Amino acid sequence: MDLLHQLSKPGAAGILSALLAIGLAFALAQVISAVYIATFRGLSYSRSFVQGIPLGAIVTSMLMMAIGDSIAAGIGLAGGLSIVRFRTTMRDPRDMVFIFAGLGVGIACGLQAYPAAIGGTALFCVAAILLFGIHYGARKQFDGLLRLVAPRDPAIAGAVTEVLREYTTHFAMVTMREVAQGDGFEHAYQVRIPDPDKRPALLHALDAIEGLRDVALHLQDPTLEI
């Protein structure tokens, strides 16, 4: 301990202080990542992204403690990071916010601003859970995407509509395109199914309509890692 203190630059945090700061950053970022997992809805869940939140917090905490009050070190760090190109694409702005939250926790802990780190994490997690729970910003919630190919027959289109009215609480056509050189159309519907047990019945009812083919229901439940 004494040898490390002697070799460190003046004013640098001790080993115990560094371990406390980095450990707290890791723990708080774990809480943020747990909230992300609990509130995630989509088809492209990434375990690497979830692990990146606490790991990023550790790195930023370490960097902030290494810089300390040195302006020269801060400028050098900014110059070094400017030559590193991060090519990871985030499709969802919400994912970017969670990454910034993890980095913010690491920065706060690196500066030993523990009340800001703990309070900010608590408020961020409560806000994320609250916005998720009340479906803030959502217009309509759909359970999945239904795709099918139907021939040019108004009677078949009417039969499909009747089946959707029976098994779904809401449905909306999102795309329609010609297939088979104009002999049929591929339809895509966003559907809302109140009872998961009705999903097989919906597919069975559609398969029973003569002329339909390639009936598929793509669920939006985040149960698979893609």
N, C-alpha and C positions, 0 to 999 in steps of 0.2 A: 504493500500500500504506500509506504513512504517513498519507495523507489519510483513508483508511478507518479506520485505527486511531484517529486523532484524533476522528473523528465517532462512533465506536462508544462505547457505555457502558462504564464502567470494569469490568474483569474479563471482558469479552466475548472470545470466541475469535477468533483472527485468521482471515484469509481462507484460509490454507493448512490450518489446523486444521479449519475448517468444511468445506472441500472433502474433506479426508481422512475426516471423520466421515460426511458424507453419501454419499460415494462408497463407503465400506465398507458402510454400511447398504444401499445399492442392490445391491452385489455379493452380500452375504450373503442378502438377500431373494430375489435371483435364484436362488440355490441352493435356497432353500426352495420357490420356485415350481416349479423343475425337478423336485424330489422329488414335489411334488403332481401334476404332469403324469404322472410315471412310475408313480405308485401310484394314480391315479384309476381308479375303476371305477363306471360308471353310464351313464345315458342323457342327462344334462343337463350336458354339458361347456360351460363358459363361458370364452372367451378373455379377456373383460373381467375376470372374477374373477382369473384368473392374473396379468394385468397389474396388477391392483389391489394385489397383495401387495407388489411392490417399490416401487410409487408411494406406497403408504401408509407404507412404511418411510422414504422420503425426507421425507415431510411430518412424521412424528413426530420424526425426527431434527432437522429444522430447528426445530420448535417447542421441543424440549427445549433446544437450544442458545440459542434466543432467550430462553427463560425464565431459564436459568442458575440462580443462587441466589436469585432474587427471589421472595419469597412473594407479593407483590402481583401480579406478572405471572402467577404460577401460578393465583391466584384469578381473575384477569381472564380467563385462557384458559379455565378451567373454566366460568365464567359465559357466555362467548361460545359455547362448544361446546354448552352446555345448551339453547340456543335453536335449534340446528340439529337437525332431525329426519331421521334416516337411515331410509328406508323400504325398503331392500333386504332381502328375505326370504331366509334361508338355510335350506334344507330339511335339510341334512346338518350335524350338529354338528361333524363332522370339518372341513368347510370353515371354520367359525368358528374352530376351533383354528389352522388355517393362517393365517388373517387375524391372529389375536392373535400368532402367532409372528413375522409380518412387522412388526407394530407393536412387539413387544418388542425386536426387533433395532434398530429405529429409535430407540427410547428409550435402549437401552444405548449405541448409538453417539453419540447426542446428548449423553449424559452422559460421553462419552469413556471408558466402561468397556469397552474393546476386548477384553480377555480374556474377559469375560462374554459379549459379543456373539459372538465367534468360537467359544468353547467351547459356548455354548448352542445355536448353530446346528448345530454338528457333532453334538452329542448328540441334538438334535431330529430331524435328518435320519436319523441311524442308527436311532433308535427307530422312526420312521415306516416306513422301509424294512424293518426287522426285523418289525414287526407285520404289515405287508402280506405279506411273504414267507412267514410261518408261518400266515397266515390266522387271526390271533388274533381270537377272538370269533365266528368263523363257525361255524354249525351245519351247513349244507349249501350247497354252491356249485352254482348253476344257470347254464346258458348262455343261457337265454332263456325267453320266455313263448309257449306255443302256444295259439292260439285256434281253435275250430271250432264249427260248428253241426251238431247231429245230431238226427234224428227220434226219436220214442219207440219205440225198437226195441232190446231187450236184445242181439240178435245183432250189431247195428252197434256197440254199446258194447263188446262183447267183442272185435270185430275191431280197434277202436281200441286197446284195451288190449294186444292181441297185437303190433300194430305198434310201439307205444311200448316194449314190452319188448325188441323186436328191435333197435331203432335207438338206444335211450337206456340209460344205466346207472342212471338214477334219474329218476322223474317223480312229481309230486304234484299233485292237483287243488286249485286254490286258490279257484275260483269256479264256480258253475253257476246259470244263471237261465233262466226260460222265455222263449221267443220265439215269434213267429208265433201269438199267441193260444193258447199252450199246446200247439201241435202239435210243438214241438221244444225243445231245450235248447242254450244256448250254454255250452260248456265252456272253461275256461282252465286249462292245466297249466303248472307250472314243470318244465322238462326239463333234463337234463344229457346232452349229446352228446359222447362222447369224441373223435370224429373229425369235424372240420369238413366233410370230404368227404361225410359221411353226411347232412348237412342237406337237400340237394336230394332224396336218396333217401327220406328220411322224408316230405317233403311229397308226393312222387310216390306213395308207398305209401298215404298217407291220401287223396289225391285219387282213387285207384283204388277206394276203398270207396264203393259205391253208396249215395247218400242224404246223404253229408257235403257240406257247402258252407261257403264263407267260411273256408277253412283258411289260417291265417297264422301265421308264426313271427317273433316280435319278439326279436331278438338283443340281448344286454346288452353286447356288445363295445363299448368306448369309442372307436370309430374315426370317429364322426361328430360334428360340432359342431352342437348343436341350440339 
